[in-house]
Amino acid sequence: MKPVDITKLSLMMLLEYFIWGAWYVTMGTYMSEFLGASGTQIAAAYSALAIATIISPFFVGMVADRYFSAQKIMGVLHLLGGVLLYLATQVGDNSAFYWIILFYSLLYMPTIALSNSIAFGQMTDPGKQFPWIRVFGTVGWIVAGLMIGALSIEKTEFTFHMAAIASVALGLFSFFLPNTPPKGKSADATFSSAIGADAFVLFKDKPYLIFFIAAILVCIPLSFYYGFANVFLNEVGLENAASKMTLGQVSEALFILAIPFLFNRIGVKNMLILGMLAWILRYVCFAFGDVDANIWMLYAGIILHGICYDFFFVTGYMYTEKKAGEKIKNAAQGLFTFATYGVGMVIGTKFSGFITDNYTENGVRNWTSIWYVPAGIAVAVLIYFLIFFNEKKEIKQAS
């Protein structure tokens, strides 16, 4: 790749995930502070992104990829998205806010796939080049969190304004990205291909089916963290919580480097078990943590994000690819994303909102009781996994 293309793609990834990190982490706190939102209402707003994750493959596969250059459609989506992020701060009603966030999410989520398509379209050796480009996405998320803390805007509408400015900037910049032409009507654009139906054959393999069910269930604890961690940390008095939560992304970036080394040495089962143990430990830390003697537990819960996410979900993507093989690997990855970040997160956000409201009395949330629930679910998933999952160290492709 040309140095100028590397620079453009790196900046694209940085802005793509800067936008997400700028509004997503603190949205629950904003809704609680300005809209008086309940746990159910906060969870509903977070479920919008999961709904968009389910729908976006159809848009990308059946419309964007076939008729438009990827960089142009991404530019339009981000420009419109910037307007919606600003409008989200101009409403004082939870229902209106939800619909704006849902519409925005439907615009934003396709840009994840589009940005990847633009990057892959310029690469001569994607296996080596893509990680070095994609890491700037993690950097972007971290920079967003640090800026929120530095500007002291965590509990204000300016987090959305910052994301809106970045969205417009990326929208304009997208038109100067390397051209990624449409694939045309010959592209595979059926309903079944959009959800990865070709990978259903993997369910004939019992170990993979057990893992797949566990992955959907683990999205329930995951949704508690995404939806309510920032609300919790602010309510217990942790200063600049959003900035400190970027330690989770630093941890994620560091632990992902260990995965290739460990995957073939301790086996996929032990990797997944470590991931689930980390989920349990994280929520125990949150349940007993405070800003006094046990502040270390709050930091531990944040930093464990690297193991929680990488050792389960990143390992899960690698396991899925090895099981699927070359022929259906794209369908398998699509199916895994559809099931976890789509279906699993829809279930998880609804449930987390219900539990949070159940342990809220007179506007005061009982966080210890709330965090016990995802910890208990993670224990149950771990027990299920230990009993039923039996994968050999040498992973065989599903037939």
Wavefront OBJ file of the C-alpha trace (Angstrom):
o trace
v 0.000 0.000 0.000
v 1.041 3.578 -0.620
v 1.953 5.588 2.525
v -0.756 8.131 1.694
v -3.399 5.349 1.629
v -2.134 3.954 4.946
v -2.477 7.421 6.477
v -5.977 7.924 5.106
v -7.206 4.492 6.227
v -5.696 4.917 9.697
v -7.397 8.299 10.131
v -10.653 6.775 8.853
v -10.524 4.055 11.522
v -9.582 6.551 14.249
v -12.563 8.792 13.477
v -14.935 5.828 12.950
v -14.446 4.562 16.484
v -13.881 8.005 18.042
v -17.478 8.786 17.068
v -18.784 5.600 18.689
v -16.748 6.029 21.878
v -17.720 9.696 22.233
v -21.472 9.161 22.713
v -22.001 5.469 23.438
v -20.115 5.120 26.734
v -21.806 8.052 28.459
v -25.283 7.828 26.900
v -26.772 6.154 29.977
v -25.412 8.902 32.223
v -26.760 11.588 29.870
v -30.204 9.980 29.836
v -30.228 9.653 33.618
v -29.091 13.257 34.178
v -31.102 15.110 31.519
v -34.051 12.874 30.673
v -34.685 11.246 34.060
v -34.568 7.902 32.292
v -35.329 4.602 34.008
v -33.165 1.525 33.608
v -35.595 0.162 31.024
v -35.434 3.369 28.987
v -31.618 3.438 29.095
v -31.508 -0.216 28.062
v -33.929 0.466 25.189
v -31.594 3.143 23.818
v -28.669 0.713 23.953
v -30.775 -1.961 22.272
v -31.084 0.370 19.265
v -27.508 -0.418 18.284
v -28.219 -4.150 18.566
v -31.288 -3.794 16.357
v -29.170 -1.889 13.841
v -26.580 -4.686 13.961
v -29.295 -7.123 12.871
v -30.513 -4.884 10.040
v -27.245 -3.414 8.720
v -26.033 -6.574 6.898
v -29.105 -6.369 4.680
v -28.399 -2.739 3.826
v -24.713 -3.320 3.132
v -25.169 -6.569 1.229
v -28.353 -5.804 -0.687
v -27.971 -2.076 -1.399
v -24.630 -0.413 -0.598
v -22.290 -3.094 -1.952
v -24.273 -3.494 -5.170
v -24.982 0.051 -6.293
v -22.667 2.563 -4.597
v -18.952 3.142 -4.055
v -18.300 2.304 -0.403
v -16.550 5.577 0.433
v -19.397 7.679 -1.015
v -22.209 5.910 0.815
v -20.152 6.038 4.027
v -19.705 9.779 3.558
v -23.449 10.351 3.187
v -24.275 8.153 6.201
v -21.829 9.987 8.466
v -23.036 13.420 7.350
v -26.635 12.480 8.133
v -25.473 10.825 11.355
v -23.810 14.022 12.539
v -27.122 15.872 12.198
v -28.962 13.185 14.187
v -26.375 13.154 16.993
v -26.941 16.879 17.431
v -30.734 16.513 17.272
v -30.581 13.875 20.029
v -29.604 16.646 22.471
v -32.479 18.891 21.400
v -35.264 16.648 22.721
v -36.394 16.295 26.313
v -38.515 13.179 25.918
v -37.179 9.629 26.280
v -39.394 8.302 23.512
v -38.202 10.891 20.984
v -34.610 10.337 22.098
v -34.955 6.585 21.525
v -36.235 7.001 17.959
v -33.432 9.418 17.087
v -30.807 7.016 18.490
v -32.410 4.098 16.647
v -32.390 6.005 13.355
v -28.805 7.121 13.990
v -27.728 3.547 14.779
v -29.282 2.359 11.514
v -27.046 4.878 9.743
v -23.903 4.215 11.781
v -23.688 0.432 11.948
v -23.359 -0.085 8.169
v -20.302 2.197 8.243
v -18.401 -0.410 10.288
v -18.638 -2.910 7.429
v -18.087 -0.185 4.840
v -14.914 1.054 6.537
v -13.600 -2.506 6.610
v -14.439 -2.923 2.908
v -12.601 0.282 2.035
v -9.554 -0.843 4.034
v -9.472 -4.392 2.628
v -9.945 -3.052 -0.889
v -6.562 -1.302 -0.767
v -4.528 -4.014 0.943
v -2.036 -6.327 -0.730
v -1.650 -8.501 2.410
v -4.748 -8.052 4.619
v -3.570 -10.583 7.236
v -0.562 -8.439 8.076
v -1.809 -4.975 7.154
v -5.361 -4.859 8.562
v -4.458 -5.193 12.291
v -2.127 -2.196 12.009
v -4.905 -0.150 10.423
v -7.689 -1.393 12.710
v -5.729 -0.645 15.899
v -6.308 3.049 15.185
v -9.986 2.365 15.852
v -9.112 1.379 19.419
v -6.919 4.479 19.636
v -9.884 6.576 18.495
v -12.137 5.155 21.203
v -9.455 5.860 23.842
v -8.894 9.419 22.586
v -12.654 10.092 22.809
v -12.747 8.976 26.445
v -9.676 11.010 27.359
v -11.092 14.116 25.663
v -14.376 13.753 27.551
v -12.409 13.771 30.807
v -10.048 16.577 29.790
v -12.953 18.810 28.708
v -15.096 17.835 31.758
v -18.146 17.152 29.583
v -19.039 13.646 30.774
v -22.416 14.626 32.247
v -23.322 17.095 29.501
v -24.785 17.076 26.019
v -21.399 18.041 24.593
v -20.356 14.389 24.307
v -22.977 14.087 21.547
v -21.852 17.380 20.014
v -18.255 16.144 19.939
v -19.382 12.947 18.228
v -21.507 14.964 15.779
v -18.536 17.147 14.765
v -16.369 14.052 14.260
v -19.151 12.400 12.234
v -19.438 15.370 9.880
v -15.631 15.498 9.593
v -15.466 11.799 8.671
v -18.397 12.235 6.303
v -16.510 14.900 4.371
v -13.209 13.036 4.596
v -14.823 9.864 3.238
v -15.157 11.419 -0.222
v -11.350 11.667 -0.348
v -10.755 8.034 0.637
v -9.450 5.520 -1.943
v -12.173 4.479 -4.353
v -13.945 1.213 -3.532
v -16.358 0.625 -6.436
v -19.674 -1.234 -6.085
v -19.669 -4.975 -6.648
v -22.655 -4.749 -8.970
v -25.776 -6.861 -9.232
v -23.674 -9.994 -9.424
v -22.867 -9.632 -5.698
v -24.436 -12.219 -3.415
v -27.310 -10.248 -1.913
v -29.921 -12.661 -0.651
v -31.603 -12.718 2.748
v -29.845 -15.961 3.639
v -26.412 -14.631 2.715
v -26.984 -11.491 4.793
v -27.485 -13.504 7.988
v -24.852 -16.089 7.129
v -27.293 -18.958 6.608
v -24.675 -20.946 4.703
v -22.936 -21.404 8.060
v -25.911 -23.209 9.641
v -24.066 -26.413 8.820
v -21.814 -25.617 11.799
v -24.683 -26.444 14.156
v -24.297 -30.109 13.245
v -21.040 -29.945 15.189
v -21.990 -30.333 18.866
v -19.023 -28.444 20.418
v -19.658 -25.452 18.168
v -23.390 -25.470 18.919
v -22.652 -25.486 22.666
v -20.240 -22.584 22.198
v -22.708 -20.660 20.016
v -25.434 -20.849 22.661
v -22.944 -19.782 25.354
v -21.886 -16.801 23.231
v -25.479 -15.545 22.986
v -25.974 -15.986 26.738
v -22.728 -14.153 27.583
v -24.136 -11.129 25.764
v -26.480 -10.659 28.735
v -23.637 -9.826 31.162
v -21.974 -7.832 28.381
v -25.037 -5.619 27.975
v -24.968 -4.742 31.700
v -21.463 -3.332 31.244
v -22.172 -1.407 28.063
v -25.431 0.076 29.334
v -24.776 0.767 32.987
v -21.056 0.769 33.868
v -20.665 4.506 33.244
v -23.890 5.285 35.116
v -22.671 3.172 38.048
v -19.168 4.660 38.172
v -20.562 8.191 38.133
v -23.137 7.436 40.819
v -20.544 5.956 43.175
v -18.398 9.061 42.709
v -15.514 7.975 40.471
v -14.193 11.174 38.905
v -13.778 11.325 35.114
v -15.260 7.837 34.815
v -15.330 7.884 31.001
v -11.607 8.623 30.825
v -10.840 5.886 33.321
v -13.001 3.433 31.374
v -10.541 3.783 28.468
v -8.275 1.530 30.556
v -10.588 -1.221 29.325
v -9.652 -0.459 25.720
v -5.952 -0.308 26.615
v -6.367 -3.703 28.267
v -8.199 -4.985 25.182
v -5.370 -3.853 22.902
v -2.746 -5.512 25.094
v -4.504 -8.824 25.673
v -5.350 -9.262 22.008
v -1.611 -9.614 21.398
v -1.555 -12.657 23.684
v -4.363 -14.501 21.923
v -2.409 -15.963 18.970
v 0.231 -17.215 21.419
v -2.260 -18.791 23.837
v -4.832 -20.094 21.334
v -2.663 -22.986 20.170
v -1.020 -23.625 23.552
v -3.816 -23.831 26.096
v -6.639 -24.611 23.655
v -9.875 -22.884 22.801
v -11.795 -24.335 25.766
v -9.386 -22.912 28.341
v -9.331 -19.567 26.549
v -13.126 -19.333 26.666
v -13.205 -20.441 30.304
v -10.728 -17.697 31.240
v -12.963 -15.209 29.466
v -16.056 -16.301 31.415
v -14.169 -16.312 34.726
v -13.174 -12.718 34.002
v -16.849 -11.773 33.541
v -17.665 -13.220 36.966
v -14.711 -11.484 38.619
v -15.527 -8.144 36.961
v -19.047 -8.003 38.377
v -17.954 -9.179 41.811
v -15.463 -6.288 41.783
v -18.221 -3.849 40.812
v -20.575 -5.250 43.462
v -18.084 -4.647 46.289
v -16.097 -1.731 44.875
v -16.288 1.873 46.108
v -14.276 5.078 45.840
v -12.665 4.585 49.251
v -10.746 1.508 50.431
v -12.075 -0.671 47.596
v -11.448 1.722 44.700
v -8.968 -0.820 43.331
v -11.941 -3.097 42.679
v -13.529 -0.496 40.389
v -10.299 -0.227 38.422
v -9.974 -4.015 38.329
v -13.516 -4.334 36.922
v -12.631 -1.879 34.165
v -9.239 -3.388 33.300
v -10.707 -6.902 33.142
v -12.486 -5.793 29.969
v -9.494 -6.980 27.956
v -9.823 -10.565 29.154
v -13.638 -10.479 29.146
v -13.872 -9.357 25.544
v -10.720 -10.736 23.922
v -10.652 -14.172 25.529
v -14.292 -14.842 24.732
v -15.377 -12.857 21.678
v -12.096 -12.484 19.785
v -11.281 -16.118 20.573
v -14.822 -16.953 19.461
v -14.262 -15.337 16.064
v -11.016 -17.304 15.667
v -12.713 -20.542 16.735
v -15.554 -19.875 14.294
v -13.126 -19.326 11.440
v -11.220 -22.530 12.162
v -14.458 -24.510 12.366
v -15.880 -23.028 9.187
v -12.864 -23.261 6.926
v -12.261 -21.167 3.813
v -15.506 -21.928 1.986
v -18.012 -20.557 4.518
v -15.818 -18.460 6.825
v -17.404 -15.139 5.804
v -20.902 -16.511 6.327
v -19.852 -17.983 9.680
v -18.418 -14.682 10.934
v -21.553 -12.890 9.789
v -23.752 -15.394 11.580
v -21.705 -15.107 14.784
v -21.970 -11.297 14.745
v -25.690 -11.425 13.907
v -26.362 -13.815 16.807
v -24.220 -12.102 19.446
v -24.137 -8.352 18.831
v -27.581 -8.540 17.268
v -29.904 -11.086 18.866
v -27.868 -11.608 22.056
v -27.541 -7.901 22.779
v -31.232 -7.245 22.114
v -32.082 -9.859 24.737
v -29.350 -8.614 27.071
v -30.291 -4.937 26.945
v -33.954 -5.640 27.640
v -33.053 -7.896 30.561
v -30.463 -5.518 32.035
v -32.968 -2.664 31.987
v -35.585 -4.793 33.746
v -33.119 -5.881 36.448
v -31.835 -2.345 37.021
v -35.367 -1.012 37.530
v -36.213 -3.965 39.759
v -33.419 -2.936 42.143
v -34.209 0.795 42.026
v -36.311 2.368 44.751
v -37.206 6.062 44.916
v -34.639 6.789 42.228
v -31.805 5.074 44.134
v -30.182 2.084 42.463
v -28.939 -0.820 44.572
v -25.811 -1.493 42.546
v -24.589 -4.392 44.649
v -27.779 -6.344 43.934
v -27.755 -5.269 40.287
v -24.192 -6.543 39.686
v -24.949 -9.851 41.397
v -27.299 -10.708 38.519
v -24.808 -10.612 35.580
v -22.247 -12.287 37.835
v -24.741 -15.087 38.519
v -25.594 -15.439 34.830
v -21.887 -15.668 33.987
v -21.517 -18.427 36.628
v -24.447 -20.327 35.113
v -23.031 -20.012 31.575
v -19.621 -21.180 32.813
v -21.138 -24.267 34.499
v -23.129 -25.055 31.343
v -19.974 -24.669 29.269
v -17.841 -26.831 31.547
v -20.394 -29.647 31.488
v -21.252 -29.743 27.800
v -18.359 -28.281 25.796
v -15.799 -30.868 24.737
v -13.553 -29.667 21.945
v -10.290 -31.363 21.119
v -7.158 -29.226 21.076
v -6.830 -29.854 17.352
v -9.957 -28.219 16.017
v -11.633 -30.087 13.190
v -13.737 -28.287 10.628
v -17.436 -28.970 10.720
v -18.550 -31.252 7.913
l 1 2 3 4 5 6 7 8 9 10 11 12 13 14 15 16 17 18 19 20 21 22 23 24 25 26 27 28 29 30 31 32 33 34 35 36 37 38 39 40 41 42 43 44 45 46 47 48 49 50 51 52 53 54 55 56 57 58 59 60 61 62 63 64 65 66 67 68 69 70 71 72 73 74 75 76 77 78 79 80 81 82 83 84 85 86 87 88 89 90 91 92 93 94 95 96 97 98 99 100 101 102 103 104 105 106 107 108 109 110 111 112 113 114 115 116 117 118 119 120 121 122 123 124 125 126 127 128 129 130 131 132 133 134 135 136 137 138 139 140 141 142 143 144 145 146 147 148 149 150 151 152 153 154 155 156 157 158 159 160 161 162 163 164 165 166 167 168 169 170 171 172 173 174 175 176 177 178 179 180 181 182 183 184 185 186 187 188 189 190 191 192 193 194 195 196 197 198 199 200 201 202 203 204 205 206 207 208 209 210 211 212 213 214 215 216 217 218 219 220 221 222 223 224 225 226 227 228 229 230 231 232 233 234 235 236 237 238 239 240 241 242 243 244 245 246 247 248 249 250 251 252 253 254 255 256 257 258 259 260 261 262 263 264 265 266 267 268 269 270 271 272 273 274 275 276 277 278 279 280 281 282 283 284 285 286 287 288 289 290 291 292 293 294 295 296 297 298 299 300 301 302 303 304 305 306 307 308 309 310 311 312 313 314 315 316 317 318 319 320 321 322 323 324 325 326 327 328 329 330 331 332 333 334 335 336 337 338 339 340 341 342 343 344 345 346 347 348 349 350 351 352 353 354 355 356 357 358 359 360 361 362 363 364 365 366 367 368 369 370 371 372 373 374 375 376 377 378 379 380 381 382 383 384 385 386 387 388 389 390 391 392 393 394 395 396 397 398 399
